[in-house]
Amino acid sequence: MKVLAIETSCDETAAAVVADGRVILSNVVASQIEIHARYGGVVPEVASRQHVAWIVPVVEKALSEAEVTWHDIDLIAVTYGPGLAGSLLVGVNTAKAVAMARRLPLVGVNHLEGHVYANWLVERSVVPPDADPETIDRLLPPPRFPVLCLIVSGGHSDLVLIEDHGVYRALGHTRDDAAGEAFDKVARILGLGYPGGPAIQLAAAEGQPEAFPVPRAWLKDTFDFSFSGVKTAMLRLANECRAAEKVPLEGEGENEVAGAEDHGVWRRCTADLAASFQESVVDVLTGKTVDAAGKYAVKEILLAGGVAANKRLREVMVARSPIPVRFARPSLCTDNAAMIASAGYFHFQRGQTSSLDLDVCPNLRLVA
């Protein structure tokens, strides 16, 4: 069964073709990072307009790279939330138009659920030719339920117990800022650019994680997260370093980053700050996840979402966990349509489809 999926929840225009919920035949992503980098974040109206311009070429490229035609497609899947309303509308309306024109079933997919199902995906190159789903599952086993999934992205930090396909239980969530949002803000504080996750990881590779006393918000007796305090602490520490080196404080003029780059000591300080911040976030994320995995006796831990691409998070989670840890390759952790195709396939296998009056839901939750 071949699923064509569309993902336009934020600033990535994506389309993919996936076979039987697992095998990636194509996965095309048109990124808007360069467009939004000048603003330090995503501008919703700009993102929507770019989706309109790119959606048709991206879908056509996905079909071409998968070496299929419209006659080979059995199901249309699309992200309908959460996300930016204008961006979601482009993808949902495109998917509904295709489903109606081709008389194909339609499945609306929760974007967060899509991130979870990135862990089910495999590349076509590692699958034997003409292998059926049972053979693929035997050779490349999917996650074993129950699993615990840590979903960490720019807007979400959630711990979810998954007992079976579509059976979710929320164990913890962020009480204020998500981990990805904290990465973006701290990268801006340090003058490292946008997006913050890759920038922090790159800078941290040259720094010492114990260099600065960055706090951890443990929120005892819960599996919830909080990262607003660590952002405030990083602003204070960065400004103390800037003052000591006579570098302009964060927010003092347009040339603050250029001024900072002229100070070799500040560059070393930036690396240490980035490493200390990253270690703080990773420590809390891994600590709570491993504790929850033990309490609920799960068989595997899954990492999902853009922050799951962070190398240090992966390393520490594997080192701390007594049970297997599974994560997709970095390009499947960030927004893409292959993950939406996988989630849509398993919805369809349970007899769940959407009608042509499917609407976007910008504040959609994975667990009510």
N, C-alpha and C positions, 0 to 999 in steps of 0.2 A: 504494500500500500504506500503510495507516494503522496506526501503532504507538502503543499506550498504554503509557506508562512510569511507573514509580513509583520515587522516590528518598527514602530515609529513613536515610541513613548516619550522620547526626549529629543536628542540632537543627532541620532544615528538613523539613517534611512536604510533599512535592512530587509532582505528577502532571502529565503532559503528553500531548498527542496530536500526533504529527509525521507528515507524509506523505512517503513515499519517502526517509526518512533526512535530509531537508533542510528542508522547509517546516514552520514552526511553526504549527499550527492553534490550539493553546492551551498555556499554560505557567503552571500555578498553583503558588504557593509560599506556605505558611503558616509564617511565621517565629516562632521562640521567643526571639529576641534579648532582648526586654524581660523575659522570665521569668528568663533566665540572667544578665542583666547585674548583678543584685544580688549574685551570687556571684563575679563576675569571670571566669566561664568556664562551660562546659557541665557540668551535673550529669547523668550518664548515666541514672539512674533517673527523674528528672523528665522528661528528653527522651523516654524510652520511653513514659511514661504519656501525654504530650501527643500522640505519634504515634497511639496507640490511639484517642484522642478525636477526632483530626482526619482520619484517613486516609480514611474513607468520604466525608465531605463534600468533601474536596479532590478525590478521584477523580470524584465526581459533577459538581463544578464544572468540571473539565477537559473532561469529555464535553460539558457544556452549552455552554461557551465555544467549543469546536471545532465546535459544531453537528452533532454526530454521535450515534448511538446505539450500543449494544453490537453491533448487527448490522453496523456499519460497520468495526469493529476487526478487524484481520487478525493481530496479533501483540502479545504482552505482553512487555515488557522490565522488568527490575528490577535495582537495585543489590544485590549480595550481598557486597560487601567492596571495599576495607577500610572500617572504621568502627567504631562502637560496637555491640557484639553485640546488646544489647536493642533498639536502634533499627533495626538491619538486619532483625531477626526480624519486626518489624511489617510492613515493606514486602514482604519475601520471602513471608511467609505469606499476605498479601493477594493478591499476584500469583499465587501457586500456586492459591489458591482460585478466583480469576477464571478462570485458564487451564483448570482442571479443569471448572468449571461451564459455561464457554462453549466448551469443546473447542478451545481456541486454542493454538498453539505458544508456548512460553516460552523466553526467553533471559535468562540471568544475565549481568550486565555489571559489569566492574571499574569502580569509581568514578573512578579516575584516567584510565582510558581514556575515560570519559564526558567528563571535562574537556577532553581532546584534541579530541573530536568537537564540542564547542561551536563550533569554527571552521568546521564544515560547515553550520551552521544559517543560515537566512534567514527573514525575516518574510513572512507571507502577503501583506501589503499591497504588497510589491515584486515579487510573482510574477504574471505574466499569468494570467488565468482559464483553467483547463483546460490549463495547460502541462504537457507530459509531462516526465519526469526528464531526458531528453536536451536538451530546450529550456532547462530551468532551468540545467543545467550549462553550456550554451553562453552564456547571458545572464549568469549569476552563477557564474563558474568556481570550483570547489572547490579546496582546496590541491593543489599538484602535487608528487608524490613524486619523489625523497626529500625529506623535510622534517625539520627539527630542532625539537623541541618542548621548551620550558622549562615544566615543571609546578611551580608554586609556590603552596603553600597553608599552612594551619595545621599540617599534619602532614607535608608533603612538599616537598622541593626537589630536582627531578630533571631531568637533561638526557637526552632520549631521541631517538635517531635512528629515524625511521619510514620504512621503505623501500617499504611498501605497506600496504593494510588488514590489520591484525593482525600485521604483521611489525615487531617492535620490537627495538631494541638499546640497552641502558643504557650511557650514556657517563659519567655522573656522578650523584652523589646527595649528600645531606647526611650528614656524619659525626656530627653531634650534633643541633642544634636546626634545625628548618625555619625558613624566612624568615617565614612567617605567625606562628609561635610567638614569634619574636623581636619582631615588631611588637606582639603582645599584651602581652608582658612589659614592653617598654619603655614602652608606653602606660600600664601600671600604675605603673611607676616614676615617670613624669612626672605621674601623677594625671589622665590624660586619659580614662579610662573604657574600656568594652568595647563592641564589638569594637575591637581596637587599630588595624587597618589604616586604616579611614576616619578615626579620631581622629588618628592620626599625620599622615596626608595633610593634614587640615584645619589642624592646628597648624603643619605645616611650610610651608604656603603663606605664612605671615607671618614666617618665619625665614630666616636666612642659612646655607646649606649648608657654608660654610667657617668658621663661627664656632668650632667645636670640633674637635680632632684625633681624630676617631673612627677606629679602626683598620680595616683590611681584611685578612681572612684569605684570601690568594690560593691557598694550598696548591699551590705551583708544580708543574708537570709533571702535573697532574691536572685533571679537570673536576669535581671534588668541591667541596662547599660546607661551610662551618662558620660558625655564627652565635652560638655560645655565648660566644666572646670579646668580641664587640661588645656583648652584653647586659651582661657584667661591666663593660666600659668605661663604658657608659652609666650604670650604677648609681653608679660612682665619680664621674663627672662631675656627675651630678644631685645627689649628696650634697654635693659640694664647693660647688655653687651654693647649695644650701639652707643650708649652714653659713655661707656668706658673707652671705646675706640673713636669717639667723636664722629660717629656716623649718624646721619639724619634718622630720627625716630620714625617708626611706622606711622604713615599718615602725614608726614611733614613734607609735602611737595611731590611733584611728579618725578623728580630725579633721585628719589631715595634709593632705588635699587642700583642705579648707575653709580651713585656715590659709595654704596656699600661694596660694590665689586672692586673698587680701587684699594680696599683694605685687605691685605693678606691675612691678618689676624682675624678679621670678621669672617672671611671665607672659611677658615678653620672652625671658628665658633659656630657658623651656620651648619656645618657638617655634624658637629657634636650635638647641636640643638635638634637637628632632624633625627639623628640616631636615638637620642634620648626620648623624643616624642614618640617615634615609631615603636620603641620598646615598651613604652607605657601602654599604648593602645593594644599592642599584640599581647602583652601580659594579661590584661583584663579579658580580652576576647578568648584567648586560649584557656585561661584559668576557669572561667565560667562554663565554657563549652565542655571541657573535660569533666568538671564536676557534675554537670547535668547528664552527660553520657553515662557516668557511673551510677547516678541515682536512678535512671530509667532503664538501665541494662540494655542499651541499644547495641546493635551488631556493627554499625559503622557510623563514622562522623563524615558528613558532607560539608564542603565549603562552597558557597555560592555568592554571586554578586561581584561587582567590580573590585572591591577591596580584597576579594579572595585571590586576586592575581598577585598580591603582595608576597614577595619571596620569603621575607622574614616570618610572616604569619604562617605560611605553609611549613617552614622549617620547624618552628617552635611547636606547632600543633602536632606534627608527626612525632617530635621528640617527647612531648608530654603525654600523648595518648597511648593507653595500653591496648586500644582496639584500632582496626584499620581506619585510616583517614583517606578520603577520596576527594579529589578536586580536578576540575577540567583544566585544559591548557589555558593560558592567560587570555587568548583571543575569544574563548568561549565564556569567560567570566564576565567580560564587558558585554554591553548590549549587542545582541545579534538575533537573527530570526530562526536559526537552527534550533535553539532551545525552545522557542515558541512552537515550532513544528512538533517537537518531541512531546511536549505537554499536551498539545492539541490531539495528537494521536491517541494518547492514553485516555483522554476525555472521551473520544469517539468510541474507543473500545468498551467503555462503560455505558455506551448508549446516550451520551450527553452531546447535544448539538445546540446551536444558537439559531434564532430566527433572523430574518432580514431586517427586523426592527432593532437589532442590537445597537446600543448606544454606548458612548464612552463613559467611563467612570473614573475621573481623575484621582479620587481618594479611595479607590478600591483597596480592600484589605484582604490578606490571604486567609486569615482566620477571623471570623466575626466576633 
